[in-house]
């Protein structure tokens, strides 16, 4: 296996070291670890942004720091393909980790991807290095998107009256894990809860007619987001109108997302689209999504988000109009936007003025 991806990321990090006057960079978070190790996992629990294993990169070497509990799995399963050196310590002597860092870096300054007593927090600078995905990351995203779409479609097709939101979330999580994905978020709303709540944590409410399924799934550290609407029986006329409107807004967001364009400008176009379809204030009721990758959202689009779209950057807009939502994850490439969660075997909506289609409401 080649180290092409790792070499490119090492080059980016060491160039940052040069600019910031640092002798080393410490990766402590789940996102940072996965990025620098080209997809490695350093979590035990998903409930924390921190990981149980750290990576310390100096000007000429890369070290993996962890307790002996984690060392062997890291060595065998997570970073076996990388040119790294291991520094292990007993779990009951955590101070040994800081001692090892001090011994390695000496008097040189250290930056980190989060707060750390031995380092300067350079999380913002490091996140910028992640935005343009490498060729290898693009391939992993394509796999992730395809599998996430399959997981949510398979779950949607299995829906039946009387299922609880918790049961549906369980099915969605099972389908994700079966495809080597980690579900980081599964939101389910049925019937009137769709209109009531923008973030519907699953409950024991039973499905009667309409369901909203939302999945965020992780693979190799990367995260894809996708939402789908389902109706058991004839689709309500007002809901159909609202969904057609939200797919237009989504299409505007996707169409306006082009390399070099400020996210603030894209956001303004999206807000204008809400007005154009007769729902001028709906954008105020929920964030509209934004850049993604190793975080659910690296940042959200807004009037003040002046970051520009980067080559091979992942984006997931998620406009909603009360009762419905439209969301897919795509990559911004030199040849155009590529939907990695592209709906398959699903009813599609042709949106006037756009060459592409958006997922409609599945009627079972």
C-alpha positions as CSV (number, residue, x, y, z in Angstrom):
1,X,0.0,0.0,0.0
2,X,1.3,3.4,-0.9
3,X,1.5,6.4,1.5
4,X,0.4,8.9,-1.1
5,X,-2.5,10.3,1.0
6,X,-0.5,10.3,4.2
7,X,2.4,12.0,2.4
8,X,0.1,14.8,1.1
9,X,-1.4,15.4,4.6
10,X,2.0,15.4,6.2
11,X,3.1,18.0,3.7
12,X,0.1,20.2,4.6
13,X,0.7,19.8,8.3
14,X,4.5,20.5,8.1
15,X,3.9,23.6,5.9
16,X,1.5,24.8,8.6
17,X,4.2,24.1,11.2
18,X,6.6,26.3,9.2
19,X,4.0,29.1,9.0
20,X,3.1,29.0,12.7
21,X,6.6,28.5,14.0
22,X,5.9,25.1,15.5
23,X,8.0,22.0,16.0
24,X,5.2,19.6,16.2
25,X,1.4,19.1,15.9
26,X,-0.7,17.0,18.2
27,X,-4.0,15.4,17.0
28,X,-6.3,14.5,19.9
29,X,-9.8,14.5,18.5
30,X,-11.7,11.8,16.6
31,X,-11.9,14.0,13.5
32,X,-8.2,15.0,13.6
33,X,-7.0,11.5,14.2
34,X,-9.1,10.0,11.4
35,X,-7.9,12.7,9.0
36,X,-4.2,12.4,9.6
37,X,-4.3,8.6,9.7
38,X,-6.3,8.4,6.5
39,X,-9.4,6.9,8.0
40,X,-8.2,5.4,11.3
41,X,-10.5,5.3,14.3
42,X,-9.4,6.4,17.8
43,X,-12.7,6.3,19.5
44,X,-14.1,3.9,22.0
45,X,-17.2,6.0,22.8
46,X,-18.7,8.2,20.2
47,X,-20.1,10.5,22.9
48,X,-16.9,12.5,23.0
49,X,-15.0,14.5,20.4
50,X,-11.8,13.4,22.0
51,X,-10.2,10.1,21.1
52,X,-8.4,7.5,23.2
53,X,-5.2,7.7,21.0
54,X,-3.2,10.7,19.8
55,X,-0.9,11.4,16.9
56,X,2.1,13.6,17.4
57,X,3.8,14.8,14.1
58,X,7.1,16.5,14.2
59,X,9.2,18.0,11.4
60,X,10.5,14.5,10.5
61,X,8.6,11.8,12.3
62,X,5.1,10.7,13.3
63,X,4.2,9.1,16.6
64,X,1.1,7.3,17.9
65,X,0.6,7.8,21.6
66,X,-1.8,5.5,23.5
67,X,-2.2,3.3,26.5
68,X,-1.3,-0.4,26.1
69,X,-5.1,-1.1,26.1
70,X,-5.3,0.5,22.7
71,X,-1.8,0.0,21.3
72,X,-2.2,-3.4,19.7
73,X,-5.5,-2.7,18.0
74,X,-4.1,0.6,16.7
75,X,-1.0,-1.2,15.4
76,X,-3.0,-4.1,13.9
77,X,-6.2,-2.5,12.6
78,X,-6.0,1.3,12.4
79,X,-2.6,2.5,11.4
80,X,-0.8,-0.6,10.2
81,X,-0.3,0.9,6.8
82,X,1.4,4.1,8.0
83,X,5.1,4.9,8.7
84,X,4.6,5.7,12.4
85,X,6.3,4.9,15.7
86,X,4.4,3.8,18.8
87,X,4.7,5.2,22.3
88,X,2.8,3.1,24.8
89,X,2.2,3.5,28.5
90,X,0.1,1.7,31.2
91,X,-3.5,3.0,31.6
92,X,-2.8,3.7,35.3
93,X,0.1,6.0,34.5
94,X,-1.5,8.6,32.1
95,X,1.1,11.1,33.0
96,X,3.6,9.1,31.0
97,X,1.9,10.5,27.8
98,X,2.8,14.1,28.6
99,X,6.2,13.0,29.6
100,X,6.7,11.3,26.2
101,X,5.5,14.4,24.4
102,X,8.0,16.6,26.3
103,X,10.8,14.2,25.6
104,X,10.0,14.1,21.9
105,X,9.5,17.8,21.2
106,X,12.0,19.3,23.7
107,X,11.8,23.0,23.8
108,X,9.9,23.4,20.5
109,X,6.4,24.9,20.3
110,X,3.5,22.5,19.8
111,X,0.1,23.1,18.2
112,X,-3.0,20.9,18.7
113,X,-6.4,20.4,17.2
114,X,-8.1,21.1,20.6
115,X,-7.2,22.5,24.0
116,X,-4.2,20.7,25.5
117,X,-1.9,21.8,28.4
118,X,1.2,21.3,26.4
119,X,0.1,22.9,23.1
120,X,-1.4,26.0,21.4
121,X,-4.9,25.4,20.1
122,X,-4.7,25.7,16.3
123,X,-7.9,23.8,15.6
124,X,-9.1,26.5,13.1
125,X,-5.9,26.4,11.1
126,X,-5.9,22.6,11.0
127,X,-9.5,22.3,9.9
128,X,-8.6,24.3,6.8
129,X,-6.2,21.6,5.8
130,X,-9.1,19.1,5.7
131,X,-11.4,20.9,3.3
132,X,-9.9,19.8,0.0
133,X,-10.2,16.1,0.0
134,X,-7.5,13.9,-1.5
135,X,-8.2,11.4,-4.3
136,X,-8.3,8.6,-1.8
137,X,-10.8,10.5,0.4
138,X,-13.0,11.1,-2.6
139,X,-13.1,7.4,-3.2
140,X,-14.0,6.7,0.4
141,X,-16.7,9.3,0.2
142,X,-18.2,7.7,-2.9
143,X,-18.4,4.4,-1.0
144,X,-19.8,6.0,2.1
145,X,-22.5,7.9,0.2
146,X,-23.6,4.8,-1.8
147,X,-23.9,2.7,1.4
148,X,-25.7,5.5,3.4
149,X,-28.2,5.9,0.6
150,X,-28.8,2.1,0.5
151,X,-29.2,2.0,4.3
152,X,-31.9,4.7,4.4
153,X,-33.7,3.4,1.3
154,X,-33.8,-0.1,2.6
155,X,-35.2,1.2,5.9
156,X,-37.7,3.3,4.1
157,X,-39.0,0.5,2.0
158,X,-39.6,-1.6,5.1
159,X,-41.8,0.9,6.9
160,X,-45.2,-0.2,8.1
161,X,-48.0,1.2,10.1
162,X,-47.6,0.8,13.9
163,X,-43.8,1.0,13.9
164,X,-42.4,3.3,16.5
165,X,-39.9,6.0,15.7
166,X,-37.4,4.1,18.0
167,X,-38.0,0.9,16.0
168,X,-37.4,2.7,12.7
169,X,-34.2,4.3,14.1
170,X,-33.0,0.8,15.2
171,X,-33.6,-0.5,11.7
172,X,-31.8,2.4,10.2
173,X,-28.8,1.9,12.5
174,X,-28.7,-1.8,11.8
175,X,-28.7,-1.2,8.0
176,X,-25.8,1.3,8.5
177,X,-23.7,-1.0,10.6
178,X,-24.4,-3.9,8.2
179,X,-22.6,-1.7,5.5
180,X,-19.6,-0.9,7.6
181,X,-20.9,2.5,8.5
182,X,-21.2,4.1,12.0
183,X,-24.5,5.9,12.4
184,X,-23.6,9.1,14.2
185,X,-27.2,10.5,14.0
186,X,-30.6,8.9,13.3
187,X,-33.5,11.3,13.5
188,X,-37.0,9.9,13.0
189,X,-40.3,11.8,13.0
190,X,-43.7,10.5,12.1
191,X,-46.9,12.3,11.2
192,X,-47.4,15.6,13.1
193,X,-44.0,15.4,14.8
194,X,-42.4,16.2,11.4
195,X,-44.0,19.6,11.4
196,X,-43.4,20.3,15.2
197,X,-39.7,19.6,15.5
198,X,-36.7,20.3,13.3
199,X,-34.5,17.9,15.3
200,X,-36.9,15.0,16.0
201,X,-35.1,12.6,18.4
202,X,-36.9,9.2,18.0
203,X,-39.7,8.4,20.5
204,X,-42.3,5.6,20.9
205,X,-44.8,7.5,18.6
206,X,-46.2,5.0,16.1
207,X,-46.2,5.6,12.4
208,X,-49.6,6.1,10.8
209,X,-49.0,7.7,7.5
210,X,-45.9,9.9,7.0
211,X,-42.3,9.6,8.1
212,X,-39.1,11.6,7.9
213,X,-35.8,9.7,8.1
214,X,-32.5,11.4,8.7
215,X,-29.1,9.6,8.7
216,X,-25.6,10.9,9.4
217,X,-23.2,8.0,8.9
218,X,-19.4,7.8,9.3
219,X,-16.9,5.7,7.3
220,X,-13.1,6.2,7.5
221,X,-13.8,9.3,9.6
222,X,-15.8,10.9,6.9
223,X,-19.5,11.8,7.5
224,X,-22.4,11.8,5.0
225,X,-25.9,13.2,5.7
226,X,-29.1,12.2,3.9
227,X,-32.8,12.7,4.6
228,X,-35.8,11.1,3.0
229,X,-39.6,11.5,3.2
230,X,-42.1,8.5,3.1
231,X,-45.9,8.3,2.9
232,X,-48.0,5.2,3.5
233,X,-50.7,5.7,0.9
234,X,-51.6,8.8,-1.0
235,X,-49.4,11.8,-0.4
236,X,-51.2,14.7,1.2
237,X,-51.7,17.5,-1.3
238,X,-50.3,20.3,1.0
239,X,-47.3,18.2,1.9
240,X,-46.6,17.5,-1.8
241,X,-46.7,21.3,-2.5
242,X,-44.3,21.9,0.4
243,X,-41.9,19.2,-0.7
244,X,-41.8,20.5,-4.2
245,X,-40.9,23.9,-2.8
246,X,-38.2,22.6,-0.6
247,X,-36.6,20.7,-3.4
248,X,-36.4,23.9,-5.4
249,X,-34.6,25.6,-2.5
250,X,-32.3,22.6,-2.2
251,X,-31.6,22.7,-5.9
252,X,-30.6,26.4,-5.7
253,X,-28.2,25.7,-2.8
254,X,-26.6,22.9,-4.8
255,X,-26.5,24.8,-8.1
256,X,-24.9,27.8,-6.5
257,X,-22.2,25.8,-4.7
258,X,-19.2,26.2,-6.9
259,X,-15.5,26.2,-6.3
260,X,-14.3,29.7,-5.2
261,X,-17.8,31.0,-4.3
262,X,-18.2,32.4,-0.7
263,X,-20.6,30.4,1.4
264,X,-22.3,33.6,2.4
265,X,-23.2,34.3,-1.3
266,X,-24.7,30.7,-1.6
267,X,-26.7,31.2,1.6
268,X,-28.1,34.5,0.2
269,X,-29.3,32.7,-2.9
270,X,-30.9,30.0,-0.8
271,X,-32.8,32.6,1.3
272,X,-34.0,34.2,-2.0
273,X,-35.2,30.8,-3.1
274,X,-37.4,30.5,0.0
275,X,-39.0,33.7,-0.9
276,X,-39.5,32.7,-4.5
277,X,-41.5,29.6,-3.5
278,X,-43.7,31.5,-1.0
279,X,-42.1,30.5,2.2
280,X,-39.9,33.5,3.0
281,X,-39.3,32.9,6.7
282,X,-38.8,29.1,6.9
283,X,-35.0,29.4,6.7
284,X,-35.1,31.1,10.1
285,X,-36.5,27.9,11.7
286,X,-33.4,25.7,11.1
287,X,-29.9,26.0,9.9
288,X,-29.4,25.2,6.2
289,X,-26.4,23.0,6.4
290,X,-23.0,23.7,4.9
291,X,-19.5,22.2,4.6
292,X,-19.0,18.7,5.9
293,X,-16.2,16.1,6.0
294,X,-14.7,14.8,9.2
295,X,-17.3,16.7,11.2
296,X,-21.1,16.6,10.8
297,X,-20.7,20.2,9.6
298,X,-17.3,21.9,9.5
299,X,-19.3,25.1,9.5
300,X,-22.8,26.1,8.7
301,X,-23.8,28.5,5.9
302,X,-24.9,31.9,6.9
303,X,-24.8,35.5,5.9
304,X,-21.4,35.8,7.6
305,X,-19.8,32.6,6.6
306,X,-17.2,34.0,4.2
307,X,-15.2,30.8,3.6
308,X,-15.1,29.9,0.0
309,X,-15.9,26.6,-1.6
310,X,-12.7,24.5,-2.0
311,X,-11.9,21.9,-4.7
312,X,-13.1,18.4,-3.7
313,X,-14.9,19.8,-0.7
314,X,-17.9,17.9,0.7
315,X,-21.1,19.8,1.3
316,X,-24.5,18.9,2.7
317,X,-27.3,21.5,2.5
318,X,-30.5,20.6,4.4
319,X,-33.3,23.1,3.7
320,X,-36.6,22.4,5.4
321,X,-40.1,23.8,5.1
322,X,-42.4,22.9,8.0
323,X,-43.4,19.2,7.5
324,X,-40.7,18.3,5.0
325,X,-37.0,18.4,4.3
326,X,-34.5,17.8,1.5
327,X,-30.8,16.7,2.0
328,X,-28.0,14.9,0.3
329,X,-24.2,15.1,0.5
330,X,-22.1,16.0,-2.5
331,X,-18.6,16.8,-3.6
332,X,-17.6,20.0,-5.3
333,X,-15.2,19.1,-8.1
334,X,-13.6,20.9,-11.1
335,X,-16.1,19.1,-13.4
336,X,-19.2,19.9,-11.3
337,X,-21.0,18.7,-8.2
338,X,-21.2,15.0,-7.6
339,X,-23.9,13.7,-5.3
340,X,-22.4,10.8,-3.3
341,X,-25.8,10.0,-1.7
342,X,-27.6,10.1,-5.0
343,X,-31.1,8.5,-4.6
344,X,-31.6,5.2,-6.5
345,X,-34.9,3.5,-7.2
346,X,-36.7,6.4,-5.6
347,X,-39.4,8.8,-7.0
348,X,-37.6,12.0,-8.2
349,X,-38.8,15.6,-8.6
350,X,-37.8,17.5,-11.7
351,X,-37.1,21.0,-10.6
352,X,-37.7,23.7,-13.2
353,X,-34.6,25.5,-14.3
354,X,-32.2,22.7,-13.2
355,X,-30.7,19.8,-15.1
356,X,-30.7,17.5,-12.0
357,X,-33.5,16.0,-10.0
358,X,-34.1,15.8,-6.3
359,X,-35.7,13.0,-4.3
360,X,-39.4,13.2,-3.9
361,X,-41.7,11.5,-1.3
362,X,-41.7,7.7,-1.5
363,X,-45.3,6.4,-1.6
364,X,-45.7,2.9,-0.2
